[in-house]
């Protein structure tokens, strides 16, 4: 099978890379028809959808689609399936037109609902506002006209079905996975006797950083436990202020490091943190940082949810604790520190789970199988 991976998607984003690389490992031919647009917009909080920014962005998008159409007409070879990657909601109309004559399947890999992310989760736009209604209709329409939609968990699929009145057969679950050229198994590099707990992320409500700060407060008198927080984002100022207010002596903040250096940061830790937010979206996803850890064979603690249990089992391949509960998180950290055998077991279990269910090869097999069933 020959796939044209199409659009203004983020070319370096893990969701796109794992699909592309996974299909190639499965033996399919993938050609990319891509014009960069969203790579330049690292702020995904939705500020670029405010009125002035939106006007500027509209011209950028129109110019990008002219370039994309020209690239498609003059460079794309014959293919069997057109796939639109993340972030690709605005790419779908053009992609749909290009797959009408001759008729070919259109696959959408949205990863997220824009309505869910920018209205419910991050509260960038108010419920009932014009942008709220627009995003909700955009989510529904783009999935409706696609032949197949790839989402990361069954819980996420259920949300799309119920929120946008879409049929179950339109969706397939494909775990997020990770870039296996970057995140590879390795040994712990820090040799001192402290116990390092590391979080990497964009400081969004999904992550539950308030819970992490209050858990750190409960462990403030444990001199050997150190928290490292890497990243910046929507809640950075608020979280830094909270750390000062709580008088945290065991927390260190760092700005973003280059993506390729993240495994080195994780390898200096004893355990990695996932997400602990109480938003509805936090209960529907398994974050990329969890896949980073288990692909490296690194122990991870994350919030318990129906979605997380699609991949993880407490005490076997991760430690799960109640979301939004600092005491539950602090107990999990103390448990991990006191039981090296447990850490080794969940690290090895996580690695085996990754290979069996979320590796690039497994992702390629899942996507290929779904497309073959759809086109049979």
Secondary structure, 3 states (H helix, E strand, C coil): CEEEEEECCCCCCHHHHHHHHHHHHCCCEEEEEECCCHHHCCCCCCHHHCHHHHHHHHHHHHHHHHHHHHHHHHHCCCCCEEEECCCCHHHHHHHHHHCCCCCCEEEECCCCCHHHHHHHHCCCCCCCCHHHHHHHHHHHHHHHHCCEEEECCHHHHHHHHHHHCCCHHHEEECCCCCCCCCCCCCCCCCCCCCEEEEEECCCCHHHCHHHHHHHHHHCCCCCCEEEEEECCCCCHHHHHHHHHHHCCCCEEEECCCCHHHHHHHHCCCCEEECCCCCCCHHHCCCCHHHHHHHHHCCCEEEECCCCHHHCCCECCCEEEECCCCHHHHHHHHHHHHHCHHHHHHHHHHHHHHHHHHHCHHHHHHHHHHHHHHHHC
